[in-house]
Amino acid sequence: MKKRIFTGAGVAIATPMFADGSINWQEYGRFVDWQIDNGTDAIIVCGTTGESATLSDEEHIESIRFVKERAAGRVPVIAGAGSNDTSYAVRLAKEAAGIGVDGLLVVTPYYNKTSQRGLVAHYNAIADATELPIILYSVPSRTGVNILPETCKELARHPNIAAIKEASGNMEQVAKIRAACGDDLDVYSGEDGLVVPMMSLGGIGVISVLSNVAPRETHDICRLFFDGKVKESAALQLKYMDLVAALFSDVNPIPVKEALNMMGFAAGPCRMPLIGMADAAKEHLRAVMSAYGLLQG
């Protein structure tokens, strides 16, 4: 079995920003501390929820460095290092490795896409570039590229390819990945609504948007399952389904940043082209957040 990066609920952390779109480093630090104090098992920085697509190269690297230093070894830090340009992804991977992160999250190439053979070549090139464990990230709804089970099996032969964040929503595919790869490839849920089903097939946790606003509860969904309290874990998963739906009622991370602002964090706006929620949608999100007791006052 390869070295396991983390087990449980890792937060795909949002990047707090000021109104002008610059990063709010002071609030970022406060948010990292709050996440760790409230049970987050790992922090995934510069992923989709962290708005990696609109961060400059300098901001991307500085965000990774900042979160790694702020976490100070309290939890693993995994850096987003994906690109549709293999050479750029290799450079990101090397720079993240130099910062000392615990692993890399590498999304499939997007827009230009590639074949399954191309995915093998792409990921092997990145995995060859550092000694860090890599989490493949399959999210076809965003990238137009799906990592097939047989491709996972091929990629799992590389000693540095340790896991997959599976966000296809296709549970049959997850089962096939588990059957094909066994202990050679850990599986994390990339869908907050499918954490327990994924774990029932041998998944080891979730890389979560929900954890931004409910870190303890998301951690507990995983902890209860691994403690053998499957019924209680499932009940907690079901309890939070309405909140999960509200957090994905617009393009991620628009709703989660709105939710964090409602909770009293200075998460700020998203960078364009992502814009704020319509008033009616925002009020629905506020009502759901209130029903879960997540609003101040």
Disulfide bonds with the S-S distance in Angstrom:
none
